[in-house]
Amino acid sequence: MCLRTAGEPFIIMAKQLTPFPVPWNSQAMPDCISLKPNVDLGVVPTHLKFVGGLVPDEAGKLPRDADGKLVVVANMAKLCSESLVRISCVQVPFFPGLDEADVQEMVDGFRELKLQVHFIMMVGGADPMNPDDEDAVVEILVGGLSAAKKHGIETVSSTSVEEWLKPGATRKEGDEFTAAVAQNVRVHSRAFREAELDGSPVKAWHIEFLRGGEFKTFTDIGRIWTFVEAVNKEIGKSFFKVMVDAAHCGDSTLSIPENEAIIQKIADGDGLGIFHASAKTTRGCLSTDDGWIGALLTACARTGKLKTAFVEVFHHEDAALEGLRNLDPGHGLDTCDGRTYDQVVLDGLTDVARRLNNLSVRGIL
């Protein structure tokens, strides 16, 4: 068991007191769980709420706490100090128009915590599937990609294949779906080239699909792979990857076996990307996932190409996500069971770390 004292932390085993080292931050809680496989484990800090935690104000300034510290950096420092497993990375939203000094402060703050920094590029106000919006979407993406280059970010992600919760949107099938894929290929290959990503610090771009309702067209893992495979063919390299988000997979119309089969197909095509350990529908405590996280994490592990896993929890009262609560009241459920959202995330990290370790023990990972 792990024991924290007022002084130096210790681990107790077989009635012997042995100092437990703090390998990366003298202020951090010791790593009571040593991660066995070579997989990076991190946090998407959406539990802080977009409004008040992650979204900038009209001047592009990020939220700060009472001590003047960036909310997201202060919270990650807290999580790093309390987690039973070392947190190695953070995936943070990047909004157009962010204040450059705040971005620098945020990135520097994360790196002081020894965290690899990932950007999730946020795209809004334009439809990537509409040729009339092509220039606008490319401009937004190039802005985020240029910031990633400037700050030496190796991995970027986005949900940039469709406009989120677009009123009146309908599902594209047949020729319309083919056209939507082709338009997204044009948008993303243009952004890749105009941002001059080839040979840059940015090594991969992970694309996330969303559940039905949030999106209408790119709503399952098979459909997003159709796009990723096509755009990689266009640029001549496997730069784009499919993000496997257990929540969105669980809320799609495909079964667990169907998702597992497509995950293997994606890995065989060198397109497997980041794994999000996130619970379907509620997006809260991982205990509400109905088995999807364990099944799909194992499926990704079996491919031999799982490199990064993030725990992602959303706050059920986030003002920015009212549209999701209207879409499905299950998103508004309080799944904390008396805990703080920080503790829900910490419990999620422990759960995923144990799963990863046991996948290693069983020879799957």
Disulfide bonds with the S-S distance in Angstrom:
Cys2-Cys32 2.02
